Amino acid sequence: MRRRFAAILGLVLTAGPGMAEVIDTSAGPMTITPLVQGLEEPWAVAALPDGAILITERAGRLSLWRDGQRQDIGGLPEVAEQGQGGLLDVMVPRDFVTSREIWLSYAARVPGGMATAAGRGRLSKDGRQLDGFETLWTGEGHPGGRHFGSRLVEATDGTVFLTTGDRGTGPGGMAAQDGQSAAGKVVHLRRDGSLAINLPGWRPGILSVGHRNIQGAALDLQGQLLTVEHGARGGDELNAPQPGRNYGWPVITYGRNYNFLQIGEGSAKEGMEQPLHYWDPSIAPSGLMVYSGRLIPQWQGDIFTGSLNSGFLSRLDPDRPAETGLAEEQILGDSTGRVRDVIEGPDGAIWFLSVIDGVLYRLAP
């Protein structure tokens, strides 16, 4: 335990003098400090039990950071870096100390174009290699490089949720509604890659349908899966996907097409779920975390996601209803531009990745 927090402290100290930023929030003044700098289009962050940090960069790099020093990790799958595709999420299972498993999601080249894929390897003892990486799940190929999702979340029972995007099939395409297509879905896997759910009429492994582009996913404090997905012009959504449910895209949405025309049939339809919250105008939400309250008790149970287009962290309070679902606080400063991922660090602080300057930041009182 002592070594873990010493490593975190070492990372904070590498930021250098004058780099911290103090901002005002509903819970009082917060300090934002760089933990890791010099990243190129970072996509996801995860912490190992000893306090070391794993970060993916979309071009296909996975790095391990300890005491402010970078070590690139080999043994990764072949990644298709095109458009929005590349190396995407990284997940550290709870049993890492014994299994040493690391999960990755990424864009892969397959017949028909590119697809969202996910797999796992075992991190070598020296942290330099993912040994025996195997691809466990791959969607079908679509042309183009848009809307891959893709987040990985370990469920309370040790199974894994994987989110996908509709692959940019657009308002006129119905891939997200097609139960035989992997596009625009939440997928449920066992740790060996076998399918954890098999619902009538749907491709085995699909838990829910009707999603546009899920780029954030996390468990709440009760263990329920939450997701955030991009709308078009407006209509970003927070959902709590349940087995067999349809979340509407592109039949219903609170957004409009980029040409301002209506999408689908409106914002509600029998048999399709309403979001817990929606954003209009769009914030392009990415990353998702439900906060334990460890360092900031006022925010216990609150939901955090980053904005890729508006330069802030969004905090949603599940105990305070609002017209669009939940009351929102926009936490913003010079450091919050284009937030791609947000997690609760092992020190209880809020960690977030900024794409615009390639930095992992720490927010805490």
Secondary structure by P-SEA (a helix, b strand, c coil): caaaaaaaaaaaaacccccbbbbbccccbbbbbbcccccccccccccccccbbbbbcccbbbbbbcccbbbbbcccccccccccccccbbbbccccccccbbbbbbbbbccccbbbbbbbbbbcccccccccccccccccccccccccbbbbbbccccbbbbbbccccccccccccccccccccbbbbbccccccccccccccccccccccccccbbbbccccccccccccccccccccccccccccccccccccccccccccccccccccbbbbcccccccccccbbbbbccccccccccbbbbbbccccbbbbbbccccccccbbbbbbbccccccccccccccccbbbbbbcccbbbbbbcc
